Amino acid sequence: MLCVTTPDIANQAIKEVLGTVTGNVVQSKHVGRDIMAGFKTIFGGEIRGYTEMLTEARKKAQARAIAEAEAMGADAIVNMRFTTSAIMQGASEILVYGTAVKLR
């Protein structure tokens, strides 16, 4: 599945717009990661545990949007966007959304 953040695809014509697709993951923090993150806030530096957690969540959310587009018979997703939000203390959501399209 071709996924782009642009409204169109170079050298491709959109034949049909199938609709919006989404994929989301709500990820909670791990107590061990929280402890290590606390040390990092004191000493500085990247909090790799959180980076890895959010990277994994983003990949899952994108895979869910792709699966939804495939079920609609799409060839691509255009205008793909990624957003995050805090759901509650200790949990964040990664949301992926875009427009499923058929190409000529």
Order of alpha helices (4+ residues) and beta strands (2+ residues): beta-beta-alpha-alpha-beta-beta
